[in-house]
Amino acid sequence: MDEQLDDGWDVLAHEMSLEVAAYLAALQEVTSGEAPDAALPVLLLAVGQLCGAGARIGALIDVVPEERFEPDTGSDDDVEDLRERLHALLGGLDVYCDLEDPVLSGEVTSGSLSTDLVAIAADLQHGRDHYEAGRPTEAMWWWQFSYLSSWGERAAASLRVLLTLLAHVRLDADAEQVMEAEMAALHAHE
């Protein structure tokens, strides 16, 4: 990457590229299938972390690249295999109810965690391609624009769904099993 500052966005672009790398690594880890029981907690952490990073760049002043047209980063990565693996892992938990626009309409629609999480990955990777090509301002512009127009909303919806799923897994336990576990824990030191 060029040593010269690129409109002052180089430090934030570097930090965002680390967030992107962490998110993409988490998706790969989850879809490897090595620890299916950890899928919901890992996805919750990854998406939650990404929501914080996105809010940070969304709240910044508008990033304006020097060039009017975006430089070509080459062909986009094919993420269909990743989506299919995530869909298979999530099974019946993949589809959820959502609001089309919670401010302007109350229309209920459906969403797909696998589709959302992979669409987020594609948007993030596109910005990362710019960053890795030495264009931190272009990367920041892309990440900010796509956060406000696409992946920010999908990440927020996914975070809510993942939290709800994890809460159901943890809190909807059979009352008798919970009581037995509590009794075992109370009497473990005797």
TAKAPE-V420119 format. One record per residue. N is the residue number from 1. RES is the residue in one letter. OMEGA is omega in whole degrees, -180 to 180 (NA if undefined). NEAR is the number of other C-alpha atoms within 12 Angstrom. Layout:
n,res,omega,near
N,RES,OMEGA,NEAR
N,RES,OMEGA,NEAR
//
This chain:
n,res,omega,near
1,M,-180,16
2,D,-178,14
3,E,-178,11
4,Q,178,13
5,L,179,17
6,D,180,25
7,D,177,21
8,G,-177,19
9,W,-172,31
10,D,-179,28
11,V,179,20
12,L,178,28
13,A,177,39
14,H,179,28
15,E,180,23
16,M,179,39
17,S,176,35
18,L,177,23
19,E,179,32
20,V,180,36
21,A,-180,25
22,A,179,26
23,Y,-179,36
24,L,178,32
25,A,179,21
26,A,178,33
27,L,178,40
28,Q,179,27
29,E,-178,24
30,V,-176,33
31,T,175,31
32,S,179,20
33,G,-177,20
34,E,-179,12
35,A,-176,16
36,P,179,20
37,D,180,16
38,A,-175,22
39,A,-178,29
40,L,179,37
41,P,-180,26
42,V,178,28
43,L,178,40
44,L,179,32
45,L,-178,27
46,A,-179,35
47,V,177,42
48,G,177,30
49,Q,-179,26
50,L,178,40
51,C,177,32
52,G,179,22
53,A,179,34
54,G,178,39
55,A,180,23
56,R,-179,23
57,I,177,31
58,G,-178,28
59,A,-180,16
60,L,171,20
61,I,-179,13
62,D,174,19
63,V,-178,28
64,V,179,24
65,P,-180,24
66,E,-177,16
67,E,178,13
68,R,-179,9
69,F,-178,11
70,E,175,20
71,P,-180,21
72,D,178,15
73,T,-177,21
74,G,-178,12
75,S,178,11
76,D,178,19
77,D,175,19
78,D,-176,15
79,V,-177,26
80,E,179,19
81,D,178,18
82,L,179,30
83,R,-180,29
84,E,179,22
85,R,179,26
86,L,178,35
87,H,179,27
88,A,180,22
89,L,-177,27
90,L,179,29
91,G,-178,17
92,G,179,14
93,L,-173,25
94,D,-175,27
95,V,-180,24
96,Y,176,26
97,C,-178,20
98,D,173,24
99,L,180,19
100,E,177,17
101,D,-175,14
102,P,-180,13
103,V,-173,8
104,L,178,8
105,S,177,11
106,G,-177,12
107,E,179,13
108,V,178,13
109,T,177,16
110,S,178,18
111,G,179,23
112,S,179,29
113,L,-178,41
114,S,179,37
115,T,-180,31
116,D,-176,37
117,L,180,47
118,V,175,36
119,A,175,32
120,I,-180,39
121,A,-180,42
122,A,177,32
123,D,-179,36
124,L,-180,42
125,Q,179,37
126,H,176,37
127,G,179,40
128,R,177,36
129,D,176,31
130,H,-179,32
131,Y,-178,36
132,E,176,25
133,A,177,19
134,G,-180,26
135,R,-177,36
136,P,179,38
137,T,178,38
138,E,178,38
139,A,-180,44
140,M,178,47
141,W,-178,40
142,W,-179,40
143,W,-179,46
144,Q,-180,37
145,F,-177,31
146,S,174,30
147,Y,-177,37
148,L,-176,26
149,S,-172,18
150,S,-167,25
151,W,178,36
152,G,179,35
153,E,180,31
154,R,178,37
155,A,180,44
156,A,178,32
157,A,180,35
158,S,179,40
159,L,180,32
160,R,-180,25
161,V,180,33
162,L,177,35
163,L,179,25
164,T,179,21
165,L,-179,26
166,L,178,24
167,A,178,16
168,H,180,15
169,V,-174,17
170,R,-172,15
171,L,-179,14
172,D,-179,14
173,A,177,15
174,D,-176,13
175,A,-180,12
176,E,178,11
177,Q,178,13
178,V,180,15
179,M,178,13
180,E,179,15
181,A,178,15
182,E,179,13
183,M,179,14
184,A,179,13
185,A,180,12
186,L,-175,11
187,H,-178,10
188,A,-176,10
189,H,-178,7
190,E,NA,7
//
